[in-house]
Amino acid sequence: MTPTPDATKGTVAIAAIHGGALELRLASDAPGRGTVVDFSQFRRGQIARHPLVRAVGKGTGAVIDATAGLGADAWLLAASGRHVIALERCAAVHDAVADGLARAGRDPSLEAVAGRITLQHADSIRALAGLVERARSGGGSIDAIVLDPMYPHSGSSALPPRDIRLVRAAAGDDVDALDLFAAACHCGVSRVVVRRPHRAPPMALPATTALSAPLNAQFGSKLVRYDLYLPFRASPTP
Ligand SMILES: C[S@@+](CC[C@H](N)C(=O)[O-])C[C@H]1O[C@@H](n2cnc3c(N)ncnc32)[C@H](O)[C@@H]1O
């Protein structure tokens, strides 16, 4: 067993081999008590009507999931037919998803969806602009950036409560979520989608920025909503 301590936020949760898969578990828990990323458990059906898929919209370009977590949203988007670039900055969480994707890639019933996901270990605040630039210079396009930063004490994540507790233990609270929102709005992608609990206020750019990012629409489900922002550079007043 080779524990992979989280490189960014401490060692409260670790990714460690158990039963041939990498599980994310609390460092204080016994092997087998954690969670393994298993995309074969993904619920099928109604994908096209899922509020995240509707918020991202139609198109042929890729989608960046800038807060990959355990990969549920990235998998949903890939299952809807999108190519997804998924970024995760917490090493232990990234490694657990990479392991799940590798196993999915060896399963004939999952390999097509797994093949549409490119996972990277990176901090999106620093990586987004360069990623979008490289995609464009390579002839590709990015249709949307999706954000699901950890919301304080929220039970409304894409993940089951036990999994979100583990991710929180590994990655901590995303106190820089507004910086991430600003980075997403500034890299020239026309749609930015943010997952929020119903009680959370919409995101806003600092008043000093030359960019506007109006909230354009909200796509709701029982627990959460997906806010769609359409950033644009405000033209200077004459
Ligand atoms: C609420 S979870 C996301 C759950 C995810 N939507 C899913 O479907 O599994 C938030 C995750 O975003 C990651 N994250 C937050 N800010 C990030 C950033 N700037 N760059 C990369 N990952 C980030 C955290 O480490 C954490 O794993």
The ligand as an ORCA input file, in Angstrom:
! r2SCAN-3c Opt
* xyz 0 1
  C     -17.340     19.944     -4.605
  S     -15.953     19.105     -5.263
  C     -16.389     18.885     -6.947
  C     -17.224     17.659     -7.177
  C     -17.337     17.361     -8.652
  N     -18.191     18.308     -9.336
  C     -17.793     15.939     -8.926
  O     -18.685     15.774     -9.770
  O     -17.238     15.008     -8.336
  C     -14.759     20.415     -5.442
  C     -13.428     19.934     -6.004
  O     -12.864     20.993     -6.751
  C     -11.483     21.016     -6.516
  N     -11.028     22.383     -6.768
  C     -11.436     23.518     -6.146
  N     -10.794     24.581     -6.633
  C      -9.955     24.113     -7.603
  C      -9.027     24.740     -8.475
  N      -8.779     26.063     -8.418
  N      -8.353     23.959     -9.351
  C      -8.570     22.625     -9.410
  N      -9.431     21.970     -8.587
  C     -10.115     22.711     -7.695
  C     -11.346     20.607     -5.056
  O     -10.033     20.141     -4.784
  C     -12.407     19.532     -4.936
  O     -11.898     18.271     -5.255
*
